[in-house]
Amino acid sequence: MGSLTLSNKILEKYFGYLKNLDIKSKKILISKLSESIGKKPNSKFDLNSMFGAWDDERDSDLIISEIISSRVIKSNPESFE
């Protein structure tokens, strides 16, 4: 997963929330953040893996009919009164 960069304004907003934590929670947070600095980031994220052609052996008519047949119709709609 890639790195996230925040502006100073957003960091100050987070700090506003975090400064009210108890000392033990702050120490745990500091420890976790310190550990994360030393770790190498995971492998590069491949954006191309997020899109592409639909890969299916079925034809479009069969897929459409399966979608339509899987629909659930309530015979008793709930009243909001």
Biopython code that builds the backbone (N, CA, C, O; Angstrom):
import numpy as np
from Bio.PDB.StructureBuilder import StructureBuilder

atoms = [
    (1, "MET", "N", (0.848, -1.176, 0.000)),
    (1, "MET", "CA", (0.000, 0.000, 0.000)),
    (1, "MET", "C", (0.887, 1.230, 0.000)),
    (1, "MET", "O", (1.933, 1.235, 0.649)),
    (2, "GLY", "N", (0.496, 2.257, -0.705)),
    (2, "GLY", "CA", (1.300, 3.464, -0.818)),
    (2, "GLY", "C", (1.259, 4.306, 0.436)),
    (2, "GLY", "O", (0.471, 4.061, 1.349)),
    (3, "SER", "N", (2.127, 5.307, 0.462)),
    (3, "SER", "CA", (2.188, 6.214, 1.594)),
    (3, "SER", "C", (1.126, 7.290, 1.464)),
    (3, "SER", "O", (0.704, 7.635, 0.361)),
    (4, "LEU", "N", (0.703, 7.811, 2.596)),
    (4, "LEU", "CA", (-0.284, 8.875, 2.631)),
    (4, "LEU", "C", (0.395, 10.121, 3.176)),
    (4, "LEU", "O", (0.989, 10.084, 4.253)),
    (5, "THR", "N", (0.313, 11.213, 2.447)),
    (5, "THR", "CA", (0.916, 12.464, 2.886)),
    (5, "THR", "C", (-0.197, 13.417, 3.282)),
    (5, "THR", "O", (-1.147, 13.629, 2.529)),
    (6, "LEU", "N", (-0.071, 13.990, 4.475)),
    (6, "LEU", "CA", (-1.088, 14.900, 4.985)),
    (6, "LEU", "C", (-0.528, 16.312, 5.080)),
    (6, "LEU", "O", (0.670, 16.493, 5.301)),
    (7, "SER", "N", (-1.370, 17.294, 4.919)),
    (7, "SER", "CA", (-0.955, 18.686, 5.081)),
    (7, "SER", "C", (-0.828, 19.009, 6.565)),
    (7, "SER", "O", (-1.344, 18.285, 7.416)),
    (8, "ASN", "N", (-0.142, 20.095, 6.862)),
    (8, "ASN", "CA", (0.010, 20.508, 8.261)),
    (8, "ASN", "C", (-1.332, 20.792, 8.917)),
    (8, "ASN", "O", (-1.522, 20.518, 10.102)),
    (9, "LYS", "N", (-2.266, 21.345, 8.140)),
    (9, "LYS", "CA", (-3.587, 21.654, 8.687)),
    (9, "LYS", "C", (-4.294, 20.380, 9.149)),
    (9, "LYS", "O", (-4.906, 20.357, 10.217)),
    (10, "ILE", "N", (-4.208, 19.325, 8.344)),
    (10, "ILE", "CA", (-4.847, 18.058, 8.707)),
    (10, "ILE", "C", (-4.121, 17.426, 9.893)),
    (10, "ILE", "O", (-4.757, 16.881, 10.796)),
    (11, "LEU", "N", (-2.794, 17.501, 9.888)),
    (11, "LEU", "CA", (-2.036, 16.951, 11.017)),
    (11, "LEU", "C", (-2.386, 17.666, 12.316)),
    (11, "LEU", "O", (-2.500, 17.028, 13.362)),
    (12, "GLU", "N", (-2.557, 18.969, 12.259)),
    (12, "GLU", "CA", (-2.947, 19.726, 13.454)),
    (12, "GLU", "C", (-4.331, 19.303, 13.935)),
    (12, "GLU", "O", (-4.588, 19.245, 15.138)),
    (13, "LYS", "N", (-5.206, 19.011, 13.002)),
    (13, "LYS", "CA", (-6.547, 18.561, 13.373)),
    (13, "LYS", "C", (-6.475, 17.219, 14.100)),
    (13, "LYS", "O", (-7.122, 17.029, 15.130)),
    (14, "TYR", "N", (-5.668, 16.271, 13.548)),
    (14, "TYR", "CA", (-5.478, 14.985, 14.221)),
    (14, "TYR", "C", (-4.868, 15.178, 15.598)),
    (14, "TYR", "O", (-5.285, 14.540, 16.565)),
    (15, "PHE", "N", (-3.884, 16.056, 15.683)),
    (15, "PHE", "CA", (-3.243, 16.297, 16.972)),
    (15, "PHE", "C", (-4.242, 16.842, 17.985)),
    (15, "PHE", "O", (-4.164, 16.527, 19.172)),
    (16, "GLY", "N", (-5.171, 17.653, 17.520)),
    (16, "GLY", "CA", (-6.211, 18.176, 18.407)),
    (16, "GLY", "C", (-7.014, 17.054, 19.059)),
    (16, "GLY", "O", (-7.404, 17.155, 20.222)),
    (17, "TYR", "N", (-7.259, 15.980, 18.299)),
    (17, "TYR", "CA", (-7.977, 14.830, 18.856)),
    (17, "TYR", "C", (-7.072, 14.008, 19.770)),
    (17, "TYR", "O", (-7.500, 13.547, 20.828)),
    (18, "LEU", "N", (-5.825, 13.827, 19.357)),
    (18, "LEU", "CA", (-4.922, 12.922, 20.068)),
    (18, "LEU", "C", (-4.346, 13.512, 21.346)),
    (18, "LEU", "O", (-3.979, 12.764, 22.252)),
    (19, "LYS", "N", (-4.259, 14.836, 21.442)),
    (19, "LYS", "CA", (-3.628, 15.441, 22.620)),
    (19, "LYS", "C", (-4.425, 15.180, 23.901)),
    (19, "LYS", "O", (-3.889, 15.310, 25.002)),
    (20, "ASN", "N", (-5.687, 14.818, 23.764)),
    (20, "ASN", "CA", (-6.527, 14.555, 24.934)),
    (20, "ASN", "C", (-6.466, 13.108, 25.414)),
    (20, "ASN", "O", (-7.126, 12.752, 26.390)),
    (21, "LEU", "N", (-5.675, 12.267, 24.732)),
    (21, "LEU", "CA", (-5.529, 10.877, 25.158)),
    (21, "LEU", "C", (-4.781, 10.798, 26.483)),
    (21, "LEU", "O", (-4.025, 11.704, 26.835)),
    (22, "ASP", "N", (-4.999, 9.712, 27.209)),
    (22, "ASP", "CA", (-4.239, 9.511, 28.445)),
    (22, "ASP", "C", (-2.795, 9.135, 28.087)),
    (22, "ASP", "O", (-2.507, 8.770, 26.947)),
    (23, "ILE", "N", (-1.904, 9.227, 29.062)),
    (23, "ILE", "CA", (-0.473, 9.028, 28.832)),
    (23, "ILE", "C", (-0.176, 7.637, 28.283)),
    (23, "ILE", "O", (0.652, 7.495, 27.383)),
    (24, "LYS", "N", (-0.837, 6.612, 28.810)),
    (24, "LYS", "CA", (-0.580, 5.248, 28.357)),
    (24, "LYS", "C", (-0.937, 5.096, 26.866)),
    (24, "LYS", "O", (-0.181, 4.496, 26.101)),
    (25, "SER", "N", (-2.067, 5.631, 26.472)),
    (25, "SER", "CA", (-2.488, 5.555, 25.075)),
    (25, "SER", "C", (-1.523, 6.313, 24.167)),
    (25, "SER", "O", (-1.216, 5.857, 23.066)),
    (26, "LYS", "N", (-1.044, 7.470, 24.628)),
    (26, "LYS", "CA", (-0.083, 8.241, 23.845)),
    (26, "LYS", "C", (1.213, 7.457, 23.655)),
    (26, "LYS", "O", (1.787, 7.467, 22.566)),
    (27, "LYS", "N", (1.677, 6.780, 24.704)),
    (27, "LYS", "CA", (2.910, 5.996, 24.607)),
    (27, "LYS", "C", (2.747, 4.835, 23.624)),
    (27, "LYS", "O", (3.661, 4.537, 22.855)),
    (28, "ILE", "N", (1.590, 4.186, 23.649)),
    (28, "ILE", "CA", (1.330, 3.090, 22.711)),
    (28, "ILE", "C", (1.313, 3.629, 21.287)),
    (28, "ILE", "O", (1.881, 3.016, 20.383)),
    (29, "LEU", "N", (0.669, 4.767, 21.085)),
    (29, "LEU", "CA", (0.611, 5.374, 19.763)),
    (29, "LEU", "C", (2.004, 5.762, 19.270)),
    (29, "LEU", "O", (2.339, 5.536, 18.108)),
    (30, "ILE", "N", (2.817, 6.347, 20.154)),
    (30, "ILE", "CA", (4.189, 6.712, 19.796)),
    (30, "ILE", "C", (4.971, 5.471, 19.404)),
    (30, "ILE", "O", (5.711, 5.487, 18.420)),
    (31, "SER", "N", (4.814, 4.401, 20.162)),
    (31, "SER", "CA", (5.519, 3.163, 19.880)),
    (31, "SER", "C", (5.127, 2.606, 18.511)),
    (31, "SER", "O", (5.992, 2.213, 17.728)),
    (32, "LYS", "N", (3.836, 2.574, 18.227)),
    (32, "LYS", "CA", (3.367, 2.050, 16.946)),
    (32, "LYS", "C", (3.839, 2.914, 15.777)),
    (32, "LYS", "O", (4.239, 2.386, 14.739)),
    (33, "LEU", "N", (3.795, 4.240, 15.939)),
    (33, "LEU", "CA", (4.274, 5.127, 14.880)),
    (33, "LEU", "C", (5.773, 4.962, 14.669)),
    (33, "LEU", "O", (6.246, 4.970, 13.533)),
    (34, "SER", "N", (6.521, 4.812, 15.758)),
    (34, "SER", "CA", (7.971, 4.618, 15.651)),
    (34, "SER", "C", (8.292, 3.313, 14.931)),
    (34, "SER", "O", (9.193, 3.271, 14.093)),
    (35, "GLU", "N", (7.563, 2.256, 15.253)),
    (35, "GLU", "CA", (7.767, 0.970, 14.579)),
    (35, "GLU", "C", (7.478, 1.084, 13.092)),
    (35, "GLU", "O", (8.177, 0.488, 12.273)),
    (36, "SER", "N", (6.453, 1.843, 12.742)),
    (36, "SER", "CA", (6.072, 1.949, 11.335)),
    (36, "SER", "C", (7.104, 2.720, 10.518)),
    (36, "SER", "O", (7.176, 2.541, 9.302)),
    (37, "ILE", "N", (7.898, 3.568, 11.154)),
    (37, "ILE", "CA", (8.922, 4.324, 10.440)),
    (37, "ILE", "C", (10.027, 3.401, 9.957)),
    (37, "ILE", "O", (10.554, 3.594, 8.862)),
    (38, "GLY", "N", (10.386, 2.408, 10.748)),
    (38, "GLY", "CA", (11.470, 1.510, 10.399)),
    (38, "GLY", "C", (11.103, 0.459, 9.379)),
    (38, "GLY", "O", (11.989, -0.123, 8.752)),
    (39, "LYS", "N", (9.834, 0.199, 9.197)),
    (39, "LYS", "CA", (9.407, -0.848, 8.274)),
    (39, "LYS", "C", (9.498, -0.364, 6.838)),
    (39, "LYS", "O", (9.254, 0.804, 6.534)),
    (40, "LYS", "N", (9.856, -1.299, 5.961)),
    (40, "LYS", "CA", (9.842, -0.996, 4.534)),
    (40, "LYS", "C", (8.402, -1.046, 4.056)),
    (40, "LYS", "O", (7.625, -1.895, 4.494)),
    (41, "PRO", "N", (8.047, -0.141, 3.163)),
    (41, "PRO", "CA", (6.678, -0.196, 2.641)),
    (41, "PRO", "C", (6.470, -1.478, 1.844)),
    (41, "PRO", "O", (7.413, -2.036, 1.283)),
    (42, "ASN", "N", (5.225, -1.933, 1.804)),
    (42, "ASN", "CA", (4.887, -3.126, 1.026)),
    (42, "ASN", "C", (5.220, -2.892, -0.440)),
    (42, "ASN", "O", (5.516, -1.769, -0.846)),
    (43, "SER", "N", (5.172, -3.942, -1.218)),
    (43, "SER", "CA", (5.481, -3.818, -2.636)),
    (43, "SER", "C", (4.613, -2.741, -3.272)),
    (43, "SER", "O", (3.526, -2.429, -2.785)),
    (44, "LYS", "N", (5.104, -2.190, -4.347)),
    (44, "LYS", "CA", (4.373, -1.124, -5.017)),
    (44, "LYS", "C", (2.980, -1.592, -5.410)),
    (44, "LYS", "O", (2.791, -2.732, -5.836)),
    (45, "PHE", "N", (2.041, -0.728, -5.265)),
    (45, "PHE", "CA", (0.654, -1.014, -5.622)),
    (45, "PHE", "C", (0.507, -0.899, -7.125)),
    (45, "PHE", "O", (0.920, 0.095, -7.721)),
    (46, "ASP", "N", (-0.074, -1.905, -7.732)),
    (46, "ASP", "CA", (-0.267, -1.925, -9.176)),
    (46, "ASP", "C", (-1.668, -1.431, -9.502)),
    (46, "ASP", "O", (-2.650, -2.148, -9.314)),
    (47, "LEU", "N", (-1.750, -0.207, -9.988)),
    (47, "LEU", "CA", (-3.043, 0.391, -10.299)),
    (47, "LEU", "C", (-3.754, -0.370, -11.414)),
    (47, "LEU", "O", (-4.984, -0.403, -11.456)),
    (48, "ASN", "N", (-2.996, -0.972, -12.304)),
    (48, "ASN", "CA", (-3.604, -1.719, -13.406)),
    (48, "ASN", "C", (-4.407, -2.921, -12.921)),
    (48, "ASN", "O", (-5.278, -3.410, -13.640)),
    (49, "SER", "N", (-4.127, -3.400, -11.719)),
    (49, "SER", "CA", (-4.870, -4.543, -11.196)),
    (49, "SER", "C", (-6.289, -4.163, -10.775)),
    (49, "SER", "O", (-7.102, -5.038, -10.478)),
    (50, "MET", "N", (-6.589, -2.867, -10.748)),
    (50, "MET", "CA", (-7.892, -2.404, -10.294)),
    (50, "MET", "C", (-8.945, -2.360, -11.400)),
    (50, "MET", "O", (-10.129, -2.177, -11.117)),
    (51, "PHE", "N", (-8.534, -2.523, -12.635)),
    (51, "PHE", "CA", (-9.516, -2.461, -13.708)),
    (51, "PHE", "C", (-9.145, -3.445, -14.808)),
    (51, "PHE", "O", (-8.030, -3.966, -14.852)),
    (52, "GLY", "N", (-10.087, -3.683, -15.677)),
    (52, "GLY", "CA", (-9.839, -4.595, -16.783)),
    (52, "GLY", "C", (-11.140, -5.174, -17.302)),
    (52, "GLY", "O", (-12.221, -4.850, -16.811)),
    (53, "ALA", "N", (-11.028, -6.008, -18.270)),
    (53, "ALA", "CA", (-12.209, -6.615, -18.881)),
    (53, "ALA", "C", (-12.781, -7.684, -17.967)),
    (53, "ALA", "O", (-12.050, -8.340, -17.225)),
    (54, "TRP", "N", (-14.087, -7.851, -18.029)),
    (54, "TRP", "CA", (-14.775, -8.895, -17.265)),
    (54, "TRP", "C", (-14.358, -10.237, -17.841)),
    (54, "TRP", "O", (-14.439, -10.451, -19.050)),
    (55, "ASP", "N", (-13.916, -11.131, -16.984)),
    (55, "ASP", "CA", (-13.455, -12.444, -17.434)),
    (55, "ASP", "C", (-14.439, -13.499, -16.967)),
    (55, "ASP", "O", (-14.461, -13.856, -15.789)),
    (56, "ASP", "N", (-15.257, -14.002, -17.890)),
    (56, "ASP", "CA", (-16.277, -14.972, -17.538)),
    (56, "ASP", "C", (-16.585, -15.819, -18.769)),
    (56, "ASP", "O", (-16.566, -15.325, -19.896)),
    (57, "GLU", "N", (-16.867, -17.095, -18.540)),
    (57, "GLU", "CA", (-17.172, -18.003, -19.647)),
    (57, "GLU", "C", (-18.622, -17.873, -20.115)),
    (57, "GLU", "O", (-18.949, -18.252, -21.239)),
    (58, "ARG", "N", (-19.488, -17.337, -19.256)),
    (58, "ARG", "CA", (-20.903, -17.222, -19.593)),
    (58, "ARG", "C", (-21.141, -16.068, -20.565)),
    (58, "ARG", "O", (-20.390, -15.093, -20.577)),
    (59, "ASP", "N", (-22.188, -16.186, -21.374)),
    (59, "ASP", "CA", (-22.515, -15.068, -22.259)),
    (59, "ASP", "C", (-23.347, -14.045, -21.488)),
    (59, "ASP", "O", (-23.868, -14.339, -20.412)),
    (60, "SER", "N", (-23.465, -12.854, -22.042)),
    (60, "SER", "CA", (-24.128, -11.757, -21.336)),
    (60, "SER", "C", (-25.587, -12.061, -21.023)),
    (60, "SER", "O", (-26.078, -11.674, -19.963)),
    (61, "ASP", "N", (-26.284, -12.739, -21.913)),
    (61, "ASP", "CA", (-27.696, -13.055, -21.665)),
    (61, "ASP", "C", (-27.868, -13.957, -20.452)),
    (61, "ASP", "O", (-28.807, -13.776, -19.677)),
    (62, "LEU", "N", (-26.976, -14.923, -20.277)),
    (62, "LEU", "CA", (-27.042, -15.821, -19.129)),
    (62, "LEU", "C", (-26.758, -15.064, -17.836)),
    (62, "LEU", "O", (-27.435, -15.279, -16.831)),
    (63, "ILE", "N", (-25.763, -14.177, -17.855)),
    (63, "ILE", "CA", (-25.434, -13.382, -16.659)),
    (63, "ILE", "C", (-26.612, -12.510, -16.275)),
    (63, "ILE", "O", (-26.972, -12.437, -15.100)),
    (64, "ILE", "N", (-27.216, -11.849, -17.248)),
    (64, "ILE", "CA", (-28.367, -10.982, -16.977)),
    (64, "ILE", "C", (-29.532, -11.787, -16.408)),
    (64, "ILE", "O", (-30.182, -11.345, -15.460)),
    (65, "SER", "N", (-29.800, -12.947, -16.969)),
    (65, "SER", "CA", (-30.914, -13.759, -16.468)),
    (65, "SER", "C", (-30.633, -14.255, -15.044)),
    (65, "SER", "O", (-31.559, -14.352, -14.238)),
    (66, "GLU", "N", (-29.381, -14.567, -14.725)),
    (66, "GLU", "CA", (-29.040, -14.979, -13.360)),
    (66, "GLU", "C", (-29.224, -13.836, -12.371)),
    (66, "GLU", "O", (-29.680, -14.051, -11.248)),
    (67, "ILE", "N", (-28.874, -12.634, -12.780)),
    (67, "ILE", "CA", (-29.060, -11.469, -11.902)),
    (67, "ILE", "C", (-30.541, -11.244, -11.647)),
    (67, "ILE", "O", (-30.957, -11.035, -10.508)),
    (68, "ILE", "N", (-31.327, -11.286, -12.699)),
    (68, "ILE", "CA", (-32.770, -11.055, -12.567)),
    (68, "ILE", "C", (-33.414, -12.150, -11.711)),
    (68, "ILE", "O", (-34.273, -11.854, -10.881)),
    (69, "SER", "N", (-33.012, -13.400, -11.902)),
    (69, "SER", "CA", (-33.628, -14.493, -11.140)),
    (69, "SER", "C", (-33.205, -14.499, -9.673)),
    (69, "SER", "O", (-33.880, -15.104, -8.839)),
    (70, "SER", "N", (-32.101, -13.837, -9.350)),
    (70, "SER", "CA", (-31.647, -13.830, -7.955)),
    (70, "SER", "C", (-32.266, -12.695, -7.138)),
    (70, "SER", "O", (-32.037, -12.602, -5.932)),
    (71, "ARG", "N", (-33.037, -11.846, -7.781)),
    (71, "ARG", "CA", (-33.673, -10.729, -7.066)),
    (71, "ARG", "C", (-34.711, -11.251, -6.089)),
    (71, "ARG", "O", (-35.374, -12.258, -6.340)),
    (72, "VAL", "N", (-34.840, -10.550, -4.972)),
    (72, "VAL", "CA", (-35.821, -10.910, -3.954)),
    (72, "VAL", "C", (-36.864, -9.810, -3.891)),
    (72, "VAL", "O", (-36.532, -8.637, -3.725)),
    (73, "ILE", "N", (-38.119, -10.192, -4.024)),
    (73, "ILE", "CA", (-39.212, -9.227, -3.978)),
    (73, "ILE", "C", (-40.005, -9.489, -2.709)),
    (73, "ILE", "O", (-40.504, -10.595, -2.498)),
    (74, "LYS", "N", (-40.120, -8.482, -1.874)),
    (74, "LYS", "CA", (-40.900, -8.612, -0.639)),
    (74, "LYS", "C", (-42.368, -8.438, -0.959)),
    (74, "LYS", "O", (-42.768, -7.464, -1.596)),
    (75, "SER", "N", (-43.174, -9.398, -0.509)),
    (75, "SER", "CA", (-44.608, -9.291, -0.743)),
    (75, "SER", "C", (-45.291, -8.411, 0.297)),
    (75, "SER", "O", (-46.379, -7.887, 0.054)),
    (76, "ASN", "N", (-44.659, -8.250, 1.447)),
    (76, "ASN", "CA", (-45.183, -7.437, 2.523)),
    (76, "ASN", "C", (-44.225, -6.278, 2.816)),
    (76, "ASN", "O", (-43.367, -6.410, 3.689)),
    (77, "PRO", "N", (-44.347, -5.160, 2.118)),
    (77, "PRO", "CA", (-43.430, -4.058, 2.430)),
    (77, "PRO", "C", (-43.723, -3.495, 3.827)),
    (77, "PRO", "O", (-44.881, -3.402, 4.236)),
    (78, "GLU", "N", (-42.678, -3.126, 4.542)),
    (78, "GLU", "CA", (-42.866, -2.593, 5.894)),
    (78, "GLU", "C", (-43.407, -1.183, 5.823)),
    (78, "GLU", "O", (-43.036, -0.398, 4.951)),
    (79, "SER", "N", (-44.288, -0.878, 6.750)),
    (79, "SER", "CA", (-44.889, 0.455, 6.804)),
    (79, "SER", "C", (-44.048, 1.358, 7.690)),
    (79, "SER", "O", (-43.504, 0.912, 8.700)),
    (80, "PHE", "N", (-43.941, 2.614, 7.318)),
    (80, "PHE", "CA", (-43.184, 3.583, 8.107)),
    (80, "PHE", "C", (-44.081, 4.414, 9.015)),
    (80, "PHE", "O", (-43.644, 5.422, 9.571)),
    (81, "GLU", "N", (-45.307, 4.003, 9.162)),
    (81, "GLU", "CA", (-46.243, 4.756, 9.988)),
    (81, "GLU", "C", (-46.125, 4.399, 11.430)),
    (81, "GLU", "O", (-46.847, 4.946, 12.263)),
]
sb = StructureBuilder()
sb.init_structure("model")
sb.init_model(0)
sb.init_chain("A")
sb.init_seg("    ")
for serial, (resi, resn, name, xyz) in enumerate(atoms, 1):
    if name == "N":
        sb.init_residue(resn, " ", resi, " ")
    sb.init_atom(name, np.array(xyz, "f"), 0.0, 1.0, " ", f" {name:<3s}", serial, name[0])
structure = sb.get_structure()
